[in-house]
Amino acid sequence: MSELNASQTIETQTSKLARFFTPARRKSIIAFCLSVIAAILIWFFVSSAEVEVEGTPFIDVPVAFLNINYLRDQYQLSVISGEGIAVDVTLRGPRAMLSRINSQDIRVYIDLANYTEAGTHHMELNVQAPFGTTALFVTPNFINVTLDRTVNRTVLLEDPVPDITILEGYSIESIVARHNNNIIRNLTVMGPELEINRIHRARLNLDPMGVVTESRTLQLSRSSIVLYDVNDQPIAMTHLSIQGIDTLHVDINVVLERIIPLGVAFEHGLFNSGNAVITLEPPAITVRGEPALIRAMGEEFFVYMLDEKLIGSNRTVFRQLNLPSGVALSDPGTVQNVAIEIDLRNSRRIVTVPSSNFIIINPNNLSYQIIDNAIAVTIRADNAIVNQISANDIFLTIDLTYVEESGEVILAAQVTFSAEFGDRVYEIRENIAYEIRVLILE
């Protein structure tokens, strides 16, 4: 009987539990338990993150110098040793914060404002730790820094030696460094006296330029200026500065030298190798100048424009040598005048041309009367034909177009020849004026 009652009691309790833990209530209980577990985990994580860690080291933290310009301006001192040093710093702070810090976040510095004398000083390092942390140790905590008196020195800037391939005939005439259109011959260098005293010379370093056939201008930065010691070794610019120059220009002036034959141009194209021999002394000149100007002179330089009709006989004409602007003789003063020897190989003859061979241009239909019955014309022609030319082969043309008043007028006449002789004959105008008198009637 007692066993039956116990069994009924268990069933009653189980039934009550089943009615109490409904599905909805079971979900709420599970959610509550999970929340409690999450809260415990978060508490544990936060507690561990807030725990301060002693002695976390950071290596190779750079040392900065404060008030370098102040030291130079107020006391004329410069730092010549101690720069570029890195130290080790040990920090204390929350673990989570320390895990996010690197060496660049830590500031280690020396304040130079309190140093007024040259020499080597035992300087203490100052540490500015990141927010929320504390610096425990700096290794080393002192460094030796040498200060030297700041001085200026004027240094001659040597002409650079460019890496250039020069073709035959070309040469470098000059290399000029400019700053703001002022030629740079000397540099002012500022820095520690010990470093300044090492300077032996200064030179511009230029990049290779290959083949150069024209002048050019380079724009360079101040870093292209290199200082050298007495052993021709470059001096580091760590503690030195070149005053008053930021950028500079370098003019590389290239010249071309050539031998150019001299020649004579002809106004009418009447002279040829058969009827005239032209000899020039000197026959050629050596010139130099900007390559473009020299090339523009061509293969022959004409010193004179010769009017063949004004050359009635053999002669020598002297003309001053006038070179283009920017072009000069390689040997100045050797040539001032050019002798032009003219040797005519044709013949001269005077032919009287009658008025019947006068051609009158009269677009205004003026009434006129020719006063001159004939005009003597001096000609030159090839020896083989000079005596074949008659008066009927020569024509004189005058133009009445611009005659406005009546009376006697004298008009210049144009001489032409028959097609049979063409350009093998021409008139001579040297000291001769071919003019025809005409009476204009009212």
C-alpha beads as a LAMMPS data file, in Angstrom:
LAMMPS data file: protein, C-alpha beads

442 atoms
441 bonds

1 atom types
1 bond types

-500.0 500.0 xlo xhi
-500.0 500.0 ylo yhi
-500.0 500.0 zlo zhi

Masses

1 110.0

Atoms # bond

1 1 1 0.000 0.000 0.000
2 1 1 2.865 2.326 0.867
3 1 1 4.566 1.571 -2.466
4 1 1 1.392 2.469 -4.304
5 1 1 1.137 5.751 -2.473
6 1 1 4.785 6.592 -3.230
7 1 1 4.280 5.876 -6.893
8 1 1 1.199 8.075 -6.973
9 1 1 3.118 10.830 -5.234
10 1 1 5.961 10.730 -7.815
11 1 1 3.489 10.833 -10.664
12 1 1 1.768 13.801 -9.054
13 1 1 5.090 15.716 -8.683
14 1 1 6.126 14.898 -12.278
15 1 1 2.794 16.116 -13.526
16 1 1 3.178 19.381 -11.635
17 1 1 6.691 19.887 -13.044
18 1 1 5.474 19.222 -16.545
19 1 1 2.714 21.760 -16.124
20 1 1 5.259 24.313 -14.711
21 1 1 7.929 23.905 -17.442
22 1 1 5.856 24.766 -20.429
23 1 1 7.739 25.200 -23.770
24 1 1 7.589 28.984 -23.519
25 1 1 8.846 28.918 -19.933
26 1 1 11.706 26.570 -20.870
27 1 1 12.888 29.008 -23.618
28 1 1 12.900 31.890 -21.153
29 1 1 14.965 29.914 -18.641
30 1 1 17.512 28.907 -21.324
31 1 1 17.840 32.512 -22.489
32 1 1 18.359 33.668 -18.921
33 1 1 21.098 31.122 -18.325
34 1 1 22.912 32.115 -21.526
35 1 1 22.770 35.775 -20.477
36 1 1 24.324 34.976 -17.139
37 1 1 27.141 33.018 -18.779
38 1 1 27.839 35.888 -21.277
39 1 1 27.911 38.405 -18.431
40 1 1 30.449 36.311 -16.572
41 1 1 32.657 36.041 -19.658
42 1 1 32.508 39.800 -20.337
43 1 1 33.349 40.541 -16.688
44 1 1 36.309 38.212 -16.901
45 1 1 37.606 39.795 -20.173
46 1 1 37.242 43.356 -18.885
47 1 1 38.881 42.479 -15.631
48 1 1 41.859 40.930 -17.408
49 1 1 42.160 43.934 -19.867
50 1 1 42.172 46.408 -17.006
51 1 1 44.940 44.610 -15.250
52 1 1 48.111 46.676 -15.474
53 1 1 51.111 44.957 -16.962
54 1 1 54.511 45.836 -15.535
55 1 1 57.536 46.138 -17.786
56 1 1 56.473 45.910 -21.455
57 1 1 59.589 46.853 -23.502
58 1 1 59.598 48.840 -26.778
59 1 1 62.864 48.892 -28.720
60 1 1 64.405 51.336 -31.219
61 1 1 62.433 54.385 -30.179
62 1 1 63.992 57.396 -32.033
63 1 1 65.326 60.344 -30.043
64 1 1 64.175 63.794 -31.217
65 1 1 65.937 67.114 -30.593
66 1 1 63.797 70.113 -29.715
67 1 1 64.734 73.771 -30.300
68 1 1 67.540 73.104 -32.806
69 1 1 66.735 76.362 -34.624
70 1 1 66.568 78.228 -31.320
71 1 1 70.011 76.886 -30.393
72 1 1 71.403 78.055 -33.721
73 1 1 69.730 81.479 -33.763
74 1 1 70.289 82.411 -30.107
75 1 1 73.676 80.861 -29.351
76 1 1 75.090 80.048 -32.837
77 1 1 75.423 76.400 -31.894
78 1 1 74.783 73.280 -33.943
79 1 1 74.390 69.598 -33.082
80 1 1 77.176 67.532 -34.654
81 1 1 76.773 64.205 -32.812
82 1 1 74.009 62.319 -31.067
83 1 1 71.412 62.557 -33.806
84 1 1 69.868 59.418 -35.207
85 1 1 70.118 57.519 -31.910
86 1 1 67.356 55.094 -30.879
87 1 1 66.703 53.847 -27.315
88 1 1 64.606 51.213 -25.551
89 1 1 61.590 52.265 -23.432
90 1 1 59.700 50.131 -20.925
91 1 1 56.046 51.069 -20.296
92 1 1 53.431 50.157 -17.681
93 1 1 49.723 50.212 -18.425
94 1 1 46.586 48.224 -19.232
95 1 1 47.298 45.126 -21.223
96 1 1 44.801 45.986 -23.950
97 1 1 46.268 49.480 -24.393
98 1 1 49.866 48.288 -24.472
99 1 1 48.995 45.776 -27.175
100 1 1 48.001 48.634 -29.495
101 1 1 51.168 50.730 -28.996
102 1 1 54.269 50.621 -31.197
103 1 1 57.622 52.403 -30.942
104 1 1 56.470 55.347 -33.078
105 1 1 53.772 56.197 -30.516
106 1 1 56.369 56.923 -27.828
107 1 1 58.116 60.293 -27.849
108 1 1 61.661 60.472 -26.533
109 1 1 63.320 63.878 -26.799
110 1 1 66.074 66.212 -25.636
111 1 1 65.304 69.913 -25.177
112 1 1 68.301 71.948 -26.342
113 1 1 66.933 75.295 -25.165
114 1 1 68.952 75.202 -21.949
115 1 1 72.372 74.608 -23.543
116 1 1 74.474 77.651 -24.340
117 1 1 78.054 76.372 -24.689
118 1 1 79.891 74.363 -27.302
119 1 1 81.293 70.984 -26.268
120 1 1 80.109 67.477 -25.413
121 1 1 77.173 67.397 -22.993
122 1 1 75.718 64.478 -20.997
123 1 1 72.016 65.013 -21.763
124 1 1 69.087 63.362 -20.042
125 1 1 66.346 61.831 -22.156
126 1 1 62.718 62.885 -21.641
127 1 1 59.891 60.449 -22.379
128 1 1 56.315 61.300 -23.262
129 1 1 54.379 58.020 -22.946
130 1 1 51.067 57.431 -24.744
131 1 1 47.926 58.397 -22.818
132 1 1 47.034 55.890 -20.108
133 1 1 50.569 54.481 -19.830
134 1 1 53.638 55.311 -17.766
135 1 1 57.307 55.104 -18.722
136 1 1 59.264 52.951 -16.310
137 1 1 62.717 52.803 -17.856
138 1 1 64.702 54.340 -20.752
139 1 1 67.839 52.527 -21.828
140 1 1 70.123 54.407 -21.959
141 1 1 68.663 57.317 -20.024
142 1 1 71.523 59.709 -20.890
143 1 1 73.392 60.251 -24.176
144 1 1 76.411 62.327 -25.089
145 1 1 75.633 65.154 -27.541
146 1 1 78.319 67.390 -29.021
147 1 1 77.475 71.017 -29.804
148 1 1 79.706 73.131 -32.016
149 1 1 79.781 76.798 -32.901
150 1 1 77.695 77.624 -35.992
151 1 1 79.610 79.581 -38.622
152 1 1 79.175 80.691 -42.230
153 1 1 81.708 80.164 -44.971
154 1 1 81.856 81.258 -48.603
155 1 1 82.720 78.355 -50.898
156 1 1 83.611 78.633 -54.580
157 1 1 81.196 76.687 -56.805
158 1 1 83.305 74.923 -59.407
159 1 1 82.090 74.468 -62.967
160 1 1 80.410 71.071 -63.266
161 1 1 81.825 68.409 -65.544
162 1 1 78.747 67.018 -67.314
163 1 1 78.558 63.480 -68.653
164 1 1 77.876 64.451 -72.278
165 1 1 78.699 62.868 -75.632
166 1 1 80.022 65.571 -77.971
167 1 1 79.920 65.042 -81.728
168 1 1 82.630 66.343 -84.051
169 1 1 82.432 70.105 -84.475
170 1 1 80.427 70.645 -81.283
171 1 1 81.841 71.868 -77.986
172 1 1 80.700 73.134 -74.599
173 1 1 81.371 76.871 -74.546
174 1 1 80.254 77.473 -70.970
175 1 1 78.224 76.067 -68.106
176 1 1 76.563 78.730 -65.976
177 1 1 74.639 78.184 -62.755
178 1 1 71.914 80.748 -61.990
179 1 1 69.554 81.482 -59.132
180 1 1 66.788 84.018 -59.805
181 1 1 68.718 85.046 -62.957
182 1 1 71.831 85.831 -60.915
183 1 1 74.969 83.893 -61.779
184 1 1 76.154 81.733 -58.890
185 1 1 79.913 81.790 -58.391
186 1 1 80.059 81.371 -54.606
187 1 1 77.937 79.565 -52.038
188 1 1 77.284 80.485 -48.424
189 1 1 77.361 77.343 -46.293
190 1 1 76.200 77.362 -42.643
191 1 1 76.922 74.693 -40.069
192 1 1 79.148 73.498 -37.229
193 1 1 82.650 74.908 -37.373
194 1 1 84.265 71.472 -37.422
195 1 1 82.179 70.457 -40.421
196 1 1 82.610 73.790 -42.181
197 1 1 86.405 73.492 -41.899
198 1 1 86.272 70.177 -43.761
199 1 1 84.883 71.789 -46.925
200 1 1 87.443 71.987 -49.718
201 1 1 85.248 72.685 -52.726
202 1 1 81.673 72.576 -54.047
203 1 1 80.434 71.200 -57.332
204 1 1 77.169 70.560 -59.128
205 1 1 76.469 66.915 -59.898
206 1 1 74.600 66.496 -63.189
207 1 1 72.904 63.379 -64.493
208 1 1 74.247 61.850 -67.750
209 1 1 72.734 63.598 -70.784
210 1 1 73.902 61.479 -73.729
211 1 1 74.457 63.189 -77.087
212 1 1 73.953 66.959 -76.892
213 1 1 73.733 69.049 -80.058
214 1 1 71.837 72.073 -78.722
215 1 1 72.166 74.399 -75.766
216 1 1 69.854 73.568 -72.897
217 1 1 68.837 74.754 -69.443
218 1 1 68.465 72.346 -66.515
219 1 1 66.368 73.014 -63.420
220 1 1 67.967 71.459 -60.350
221 1 1 67.248 71.265 -56.653
222 1 1 69.665 72.358 -53.961
223 1 1 70.521 68.710 -53.333
224 1 1 72.457 68.612 -56.609
225 1 1 75.157 70.745 -54.944
226 1 1 77.762 68.456 -53.378
227 1 1 80.483 69.534 -50.953
228 1 1 83.842 67.725 -50.993
229 1 1 86.684 67.494 -48.510
230 1 1 90.404 67.736 -49.284
231 1 1 90.466 64.019 -50.156
232 1 1 87.719 64.580 -52.732
233 1 1 85.212 62.684 -50.611
234 1 1 81.627 63.994 -50.440
235 1 1 80.588 65.558 -47.137
236 1 1 77.189 64.593 -45.707
237 1 1 74.817 67.539 -45.478
238 1 1 73.326 66.327 -42.179
239 1 1 74.559 69.341 -40.218
240 1 1 75.232 71.744 -43.090
241 1 1 72.902 73.983 -45.053
242 1 1 73.392 76.087 -48.187
243 1 1 71.901 79.501 -47.618
244 1 1 69.653 81.427 -49.993
245 1 1 69.224 78.729 -52.645
246 1 1 66.277 76.413 -53.095
247 1 1 66.283 75.678 -56.827
248 1 1 68.780 76.723 -59.452
249 1 1 69.143 76.664 -63.229
250 1 1 72.172 75.511 -65.155
251 1 1 72.713 76.820 -68.676
252 1 1 74.769 74.445 -70.828
253 1 1 75.865 76.517 -73.820
254 1 1 76.771 74.379 -76.820
255 1 1 78.488 75.816 -79.904
256 1 1 79.058 74.380 -83.354
257 1 1 82.153 75.160 -85.406
258 1 1 82.111 74.696 -89.187
259 1 1 84.037 75.630 -92.303
260 1 1 81.572 77.327 -94.650
261 1 1 82.412 78.224 -98.274
262 1 1 81.733 81.817 -99.307
263 1 1 79.694 82.643 -102.368
264 1 1 78.008 85.404 -104.358
265 1 1 74.322 85.554 -105.261
266 1 1 73.234 86.928 -108.642
267 1 1 70.290 89.283 -108.982
268 1 1 69.309 88.319 -112.528
269 1 1 70.805 84.847 -112.851
270 1 1 72.784 85.900 -115.935
271 1 1 76.242 84.719 -114.914
272 1 1 77.288 81.135 -115.406
273 1 1 80.551 79.239 -115.639
274 1 1 80.762 79.997 -119.331
275 1 1 80.488 83.788 -119.256
276 1 1 82.017 84.749 -115.917
277 1 1 84.452 83.374 -113.335
278 1 1 83.915 84.601 -109.770
279 1 1 86.751 84.096 -107.283
280 1 1 86.485 84.956 -103.586
281 1 1 89.328 85.494 -101.177
282 1 1 89.095 83.903 -98.684
283 1 1 87.097 81.149 -100.354
284 1 1 85.785 79.914 -96.994
285 1 1 85.606 80.921 -93.346
286 1 1 85.500 79.017 -90.064
287 1 1 82.634 80.161 -87.872
288 1 1 81.207 79.176 -84.517
289 1 1 77.970 79.886 -82.692
290 1 1 74.684 78.412 -81.576
291 1 1 74.207 75.157 -83.540
292 1 1 70.836 76.261 -84.943
293 1 1 72.343 79.535 -86.239
294 1 1 75.296 77.769 -87.850
295 1 1 73.044 75.228 -89.549
296 1 1 70.788 78.044 -90.787
297 1 1 73.753 79.463 -92.761
298 1 1 73.429 76.521 -95.147
299 1 1 76.152 74.903 -97.198
300 1 1 77.333 78.247 -98.625
301 1 1 77.283 81.748 -97.161
302 1 1 76.555 84.531 -99.656
303 1 1 78.491 87.696 -98.901
304 1 1 77.136 89.848 -101.742
305 1 1 74.162 90.191 -104.071
306 1 1 75.734 90.918 -107.450
307 1 1 73.821 92.853 -110.120
308 1 1 75.314 91.501 -113.320
309 1 1 74.012 94.432 -115.384
310 1 1 76.163 96.818 -113.347
311 1 1 79.366 94.906 -114.153
312 1 1 80.578 96.250 -117.469
313 1 1 84.179 95.023 -117.216
314 1 1 86.536 92.853 -115.158
315 1 1 87.109 94.088 -111.624
316 1 1 87.642 93.194 -107.971
317 1 1 84.948 94.193 -105.507
318 1 1 85.583 94.363 -101.761
319 1 1 82.750 93.716 -99.380
320 1 1 82.708 93.729 -95.582
321 1 1 81.979 90.349 -94.025
322 1 1 78.689 90.665 -92.139
323 1 1 77.873 87.505 -90.209
324 1 1 74.439 86.766 -88.721
325 1 1 73.888 87.898 -85.153
326 1 1 75.146 85.232 -82.766
327 1 1 77.714 83.876 -85.230
328 1 1 81.411 84.734 -84.988
329 1 1 84.666 83.832 -86.670
330 1 1 86.538 81.104 -84.844
331 1 1 89.637 83.278 -85.114
332 1 1 88.355 86.845 -84.659
333 1 1 90.050 89.508 -86.725
334 1 1 91.398 87.200 -89.404
335 1 1 88.813 88.247 -92.003
336 1 1 87.168 91.654 -92.212
337 1 1 86.652 92.087 -95.955
338 1 1 86.090 89.638 -98.771
339 1 1 87.671 90.257 -102.183
340 1 1 85.351 89.295 -105.066
341 1 1 87.251 88.993 -108.335
342 1 1 85.008 89.106 -111.426
343 1 1 86.519 87.804 -114.681
344 1 1 84.069 88.238 -117.561
345 1 1 84.370 85.693 -120.369
346 1 1 81.872 87.287 -122.779
347 1 1 82.112 90.304 -125.090
348 1 1 80.845 93.867 -124.994
349 1 1 79.249 95.792 -127.863
350 1 1 77.248 98.995 -128.397
351 1 1 74.153 98.801 -130.590
352 1 1 72.057 101.826 -131.678
353 1 1 68.374 101.007 -131.422
354 1 1 66.031 103.112 -133.642
355 1 1 62.706 104.517 -132.428
356 1 1 60.962 101.974 -134.590
357 1 1 61.931 99.429 -131.918
358 1 1 60.437 101.523 -129.106
359 1 1 57.401 99.963 -127.475
360 1 1 54.974 102.524 -125.986
361 1 1 52.461 101.505 -123.312
362 1 1 49.652 104.065 -123.498
363 1 1 46.464 102.859 -121.759
364 1 1 45.116 106.443 -121.463
365 1 1 45.430 107.119 -125.214
366 1 1 47.583 110.190 -124.755
367 1 1 48.752 112.146 -127.779
368 1 1 52.534 112.098 -127.839
369 1 1 55.599 112.482 -129.985
370 1 1 58.892 110.600 -129.583
371 1 1 61.735 113.107 -129.393
372 1 1 64.703 110.690 -129.459
373 1 1 65.145 108.960 -132.788
374 1 1 67.521 106.310 -131.426
375 1 1 69.153 105.118 -128.215
376 1 1 72.590 103.516 -127.880
377 1 1 72.435 100.274 -125.876
378 1 1 75.563 98.610 -124.461
379 1 1 75.250 94.832 -124.401
380 1 1 77.303 91.868 -123.324
381 1 1 76.823 88.429 -124.857
382 1 1 78.606 85.171 -125.486
383 1 1 81.494 85.612 -127.846
384 1 1 79.882 83.380 -130.434
385 1 1 76.734 85.465 -130.816
386 1 1 77.636 89.017 -129.785
387 1 1 78.163 90.137 -133.384
388 1 1 74.977 88.427 -134.572
389 1 1 72.758 90.681 -132.529
390 1 1 71.335 93.558 -134.535
391 1 1 69.274 96.604 -133.632
392 1 1 66.153 94.714 -134.668
393 1 1 66.768 92.211 -131.835
394 1 1 66.656 94.917 -129.145
395 1 1 63.507 96.621 -127.852
396 1 1 63.035 99.570 -125.488
397 1 1 59.718 99.854 -123.644
398 1 1 58.354 102.980 -121.934
399 1 1 55.118 103.358 -119.972
400 1 1 52.839 106.447 -120.230
401 1 1 50.348 105.126 -117.685
402 1 1 51.297 107.559 -114.945
403 1 1 51.998 110.612 -117.085
404 1 1 49.451 113.320 -116.115
405 1 1 50.779 116.596 -117.531
406 1 1 51.536 117.748 -121.048
407 1 1 54.980 118.779 -122.191
408 1 1 58.311 117.024 -122.440
409 1 1 58.908 114.053 -120.093
410 1 1 61.864 111.713 -119.722
411 1 1 60.922 108.104 -119.084
412 1 1 63.111 105.165 -118.090
413 1 1 63.177 102.460 -120.722
414 1 1 63.195 98.707 -120.157
415 1 1 65.507 96.784 -122.480
416 1 1 64.447 93.387 -123.849
417 1 1 65.766 91.081 -126.538
418 1 1 64.297 88.815 -129.151
419 1 1 63.517 85.223 -128.251
420 1 1 66.325 84.006 -130.535
421 1 1 69.000 85.198 -128.095
422 1 1 67.050 85.084 -124.838
423 1 1 69.166 85.127 -121.681
424 1 1 72.446 84.841 -123.586
425 1 1 72.552 88.591 -123.908
426 1 1 71.938 91.421 -121.431
427 1 1 72.280 95.200 -121.305
428 1 1 74.914 96.956 -119.228
429 1 1 73.587 99.653 -116.919
430 1 1 76.839 100.642 -115.260
431 1 1 76.947 104.464 -115.428
432 1 1 74.281 104.273 -118.142
433 1 1 70.633 105.364 -117.943
434 1 1 68.400 104.181 -120.750
435 1 1 65.870 106.980 -121.039
436 1 1 63.615 108.232 -123.837
437 1 1 62.305 111.785 -124.182
438 1 1 58.635 112.058 -125.081
439 1 1 56.538 115.161 -125.824
440 1 1 53.005 114.844 -124.423
441 1 1 50.579 116.868 -126.528
442 1 1 47.495 118.571 -125.127

Bonds

1 1 1 2
2 1 2 3
3 1 3 4
4 1 4 5
5 1 5 6
6 1 6 7
7 1 7 8
8 1 8 9
9 1 9 10
10 1 10 11
11 1 11 12
12 1 12 13
13 1 13 14
14 1 14 15
15 1 15 16
16 1 16 17
17 1 17 18
18 1 18 19
19 1 19 20
20 1 20 21
21 1 21 22
22 1 22 23
23 1 23 24
24 1 24 25
25 1 25 26
26 1 26 27
27 1 27 28
28 1 28 29
29 1 29 30
30 1 30 31
31 1 31 32
32 1 32 33
33 1 33 34
34 1 34 35
35 1 35 36
36 1 36 37
37 1 37 38
38 1 38 39
39 1 39 40
40 1 40 41
41 1 41 42
42 1 42 43
43 1 43 44
44 1 44 45
45 1 45 46
46 1 46 47
47 1 47 48
48 1 48 49
49 1 49 50
50 1 50 51
51 1 51 52
52 1 52 53
53 1 53 54
54 1 54 55
55 1 55 56
56 1 56 57
57 1 57 58
58 1 58 59
59 1 59 60
60 1 60 61
61 1 61 62
62 1 62 63
63 1 63 64
64 1 64 65
65 1 65 66
66 1 66 67
67 1 67 68
68 1 68 69
69 1 69 70
70 1 70 71
71 1 71 72
72 1 72 73
73 1 73 74
74 1 74 75
75 1 75 76
76 1 76 77
77 1 77 78
78 1 78 79
79 1 79 80
80 1 80 81
81 1 81 82
82 1 82 83
83 1 83 84
84 1 84 85
85 1 85 86
86 1 86 87
87 1 87 88
88 1 88 89
89 1 89 90
90 1 90 91
91 1 91 92
92 1 92 93
93 1 93 94
94 1 94 95
95 1 95 96
96 1 96 97
97 1 97 98
98 1 98 99
99 1 99 100
100 1 100 101
101 1 101 102
102 1 102 103
103 1 103 104
104 1 104 105
105 1 105 106
106 1 106 107
107 1 107 108
108 1 108 109
109 1 109 110
110 1 110 111
111 1 111 112
112 1 112 113
113 1 113 114
114 1 114 115
115 1 115 116
116 1 116 117
117 1 117 118
118 1 118 119
119 1 119 120
120 1 120 121
121 1 121 122
122 1 122 123
123 1 123 124
124 1 124 125
125 1 125 126
126 1 126 127
127 1 127 128
128 1 128 129
129 1 129 130
130 1 130 131
131 1 131 132
132 1 132 133
133 1 133 134
134 1 134 135
135 1 135 136
136 1 136 137
137 1 137 138
138 1 138 139
139 1 139 140
140 1 140 141
141 1 141 142
142 1 142 143
143 1 143 144
144 1 144 145
145 1 145 146
146 1 146 147
147 1 147 148
148 1 148 149
149 1 149 150
150 1 150 151
151 1 151 152
152 1 152 153
153 1 153 154
154 1 154 155
155 1 155 156
156 1 156 157
157 1 157 158
158 1 158 159
159 1 159 160
160 1 160 161
161 1 161 162
162 1 162 163
163 1 163 164
164 1 164 165
165 1 165 166
166 1 166 167
167 1 167 168
168 1 168 169
169 1 169 170
170 1 170 171
171 1 171 172
172 1 172 173
173 1 173 174
174 1 174 175
175 1 175 176
176 1 176 177
177 1 177 178
178 1 178 179
179 1 179 180
180 1 180 181
181 1 181 182
182 1 182 183
183 1 183 184
184 1 184 185
185 1 185 186
186 1 186 187
187 1 187 188
188 1 188 189
189 1 189 190
190 1 190 191
191 1 191 192
192 1 192 193
193 1 193 194
194 1 194 195
195 1 195 196
196 1 196 197
197 1 197 198
198 1 198 199
199 1 199 200
200 1 200 201
201 1 201 202
202 1 202 203
203 1 203 204
204 1 204 205
205 1 205 206
206 1 206 207
207 1 207 208
208 1 208 209
209 1 209 210
210 1 210 211
211 1 211 212
212 1 212 213
213 1 213 214
214 1 214 215
215 1 215 216
216 1 216 217
217 1 217 218
218 1 218 219
219 1 219 220
220 1 220 221
221 1 221 222
222 1 222 223
223 1 223 224
224 1 224 225
225 1 225 226
226 1 226 227
227 1 227 228
228 1 228 229
229 1 229 230
230 1 230 231
231 1 231 232
232 1 232 233
233 1 233 234
234 1 234 235
235 1 235 236
236 1 236 237
237 1 237 238
238 1 238 239
239 1 239 240
240 1 240 241
241 1 241 242
242 1 242 243
243 1 243 244
244 1 244 245
245 1 245 246
246 1 246 247
247 1 247 248
248 1 248 249
249 1 249 250
250 1 250 251
251 1 251 252
252 1 252 253
253 1 253 254
254 1 254 255
255 1 255 256
256 1 256 257
257 1 257 258
258 1 258 259
259 1 259 260
260 1 260 261
261 1 261 262
262 1 262 263
263 1 263 264
264 1 264 265
265 1 265 266
266 1 266 267
267 1 267 268
268 1 268 269
269 1 269 270
270 1 270 271
271 1 271 272
272 1 272 273
273 1 273 274
274 1 274 275
275 1 275 276
276 1 276 277
277 1 277 278
278 1 278 279
279 1 279 280
280 1 280 281
281 1 281 282
282 1 282 283
283 1 283 284
284 1 284 285
285 1 285 286
286 1 286 287
287 1 287 288
288 1 288 289
289 1 289 290
290 1 290 291
291 1 291 292
292 1 292 293
293 1 293 294
294 1 294 295
295 1 295 296
296 1 296 297
297 1 297 298
298 1 298 299
299 1 299 300
300 1 300 301
301 1 301 302
302 1 302 303
303 1 303 304
304 1 304 305
305 1 305 306
306 1 306 307
307 1 307 308
308 1 308 309
309 1 309 310
310 1 310 311
311 1 311 312
312 1 312 313
313 1 313 314
314 1 314 315
315 1 315 316
316 1 316 317
317 1 317 318
318 1 318 319
319 1 319 320
320 1 320 321
321 1 321 322
322 1 322 323
323 1 323 324
324 1 324 325
325 1 325 326
326 1 326 327
327 1 327 328
328 1 328 329
329 1 329 330
330 1 330 331
331 1 331 332
332 1 332 333
333 1 333 334
334 1 334 335
335 1 335 336
336 1 336 337
337 1 337 338
338 1 338 339
339 1 339 340
340 1 340 341
341 1 341 342
342 1 342 343
343 1 343 344
344 1 344 345
345 1 345 346
346 1 346 347
347 1 347 348
348 1 348 349
349 1 349 350
350 1 350 351
351 1 351 352
352 1 352 353
353 1 353 354
354 1 354 355
355 1 355 356
356 1 356 357
357 1 357 358
358 1 358 359
359 1 359 360
360 1 360 361
361 1 361 362
362 1 362 363
363 1 363 364
364 1 364 365
365 1 365 366
366 1 366 367
367 1 367 368
368 1 368 369
369 1 369 370
370 1 370 371
371 1 371 372
372 1 372 373
373 1 373 374
374 1 374 375
375 1 375 376
376 1 376 377
377 1 377 378
378 1 378 379
379 1 379 380
380 1 380 381
381 1 381 382
382 1 382 383
383 1 383 384
384 1 384 385
385 1 385 386
386 1 386 387
387 1 387 388
388 1 388 389
389 1 389 390
390 1 390 391
391 1 391 392
392 1 392 393
393 1 393 394
394 1 394 395
395 1 395 396
396 1 396 397
397 1 397 398
398 1 398 399
399 1 399 400
400 1 400 401
401 1 401 402
402 1 402 403
403 1 403 404
404 1 404 405
405 1 405 406
406 1 406 407
407 1 407 408
408 1 408 409
409 1 409 410
410 1 410 411
411 1 411 412
412 1 412 413
413 1 413 414
414 1 414 415
415 1 415 416
416 1 416 417
417 1 417 418
418 1 418 419
419 1 419 420
420 1 420 421
421 1 421 422
422 1 422 423
423 1 423 424
424 1 424 425
425 1 425 426
426 1 426 427
427 1 427 428
428 1 428 429
429 1 429 430
430 1 430 431
431 1 431 432
432 1 432 433
433 1 433 434
434 1 434 435
435 1 435 436
436 1 436 437
437 1 437 438
438 1 438 439
439 1 439 440
440 1 440 441
441 1 441 442
